[in-house]
Amino acid sequence: QVQLVESGGGLVQAGGSLSLSCAASLSIFSLKAMGWYRQAPGKQRELVATISGVGTTTYADSAKGRFTISRDNAKSTVYLRMNKLKPEDTAVYYCYAKLGYVDYWGQGTQVTVSS
């Protein structure tokens, strides 16, 4: 099993920046991938960005050029730096980890972008 502890998020004005972090209870090298998804009210959960065990990153089109996913291997922590935030980025952001074929999720953290 993997426990994921998220931090960050909050309220920011459009054009501003926020950072999220997610600490895993296992070594990051034991995970196939970690990343972030988000879910806005009335919408399905969607991919934001992921980073594989070997460091390959994937971004949703909406995140490309604005968001950066990174990790600290020693801390088993993944970060999401979000710049140039838009009101449509408002959502609950969930940390995600894949251990083998099982997906694990954090409790979610609210990001609200005001116009």
N, C-alpha and C positions, 0 to 999 in steps of 0.2 A: 504494500500500500504506500501511497504518497500523500503526505499532507502539504498543502500549499497555503502560505500565508501572504496575503496581499497587503500592500500599503500604498498610499498616495491617493490621487483623485481629488475631487472637490469641485469648487465653482470657479470658473475663469471667464473672462470676457473673450469675445471673438477676437482672433488674432493672437491670443496669448498662448502660453505653453504650460504643460503639466508633465509630471513624470510618475509612472507607476512602477512598483517593484513587486516581485513575487519570489519568496524564498521556499525552496523545496526541502522536504525532510530527508531526501536521499541525495547521493552524489549526482550531480548533473550528468555525469558520464554514464550513469546507469539508465538514463532516460533516452528514449528515441527522439523526443522532441519536447519543447516547451513553447509556450506562446500566449497570445491574448486573443480572445474573442469578445464580442460585445453584443448587447441586446437592448435595443431601444423599445419603448412602450409600443405594444401592438405589432412588433416585428419579430422575425425569427433571429435566433442567435447567428452571428456571422463572424467569419474570420477577420482578424485585424492583421496579425503578424505572427509568424512562428520562426523558431530557430531549431535546427536539427541537432542531433548529438555531435555531428562533425562541424557544426557551425554554419550550415547553409541557411540562409534567411529567405522567407517568403512573405510578401505583403499583399494585402488587398489593394485593388486599384485606388480606392479612396484614401489609402494610407501612404501610397508611394510619394516620395518627395517631401512628406511632412512628418512622418513617424519613423523612428529608428528603434529597432529591437537589438538588445545587446545582452551579454551575460557576464557574470563573474563566476568563474568555475570554482574558485576556492570557497565562495560563499553559497554555492548552489542557488544563485539568484539570477533571475531574468528581469530586465528592465525594459520599459517602453517609454521612450521620450516622444512626446507629442507636441509638435510646433504648429503654428498657424491654425489653431483650432477653430472650427466652425460650429455653428449651432447644431448642425446635423451630426456632429460627433457626440452629441449628448446621448448617453446610454449607461447601462451598467456594464463594466468591463470585468471579464472573468479570466483569471489565469488558468492555463491548461497545461497538462503534462501527460505524456504517453509513456507508460511503462509496459513494455511488451506490446500486447494488443489491447490493453485496457487504458481508457482515458480517465483522467482525474481532473477535478475542477476546484478552484478556489471559491470562496464565499461571495465574491463579487464586490466591486467598489464603484461607487457612483461618480461619473464625470458629467458635469453640467456646464455647457457653454452658453453664455448669455449673449444676445445680439446687441 
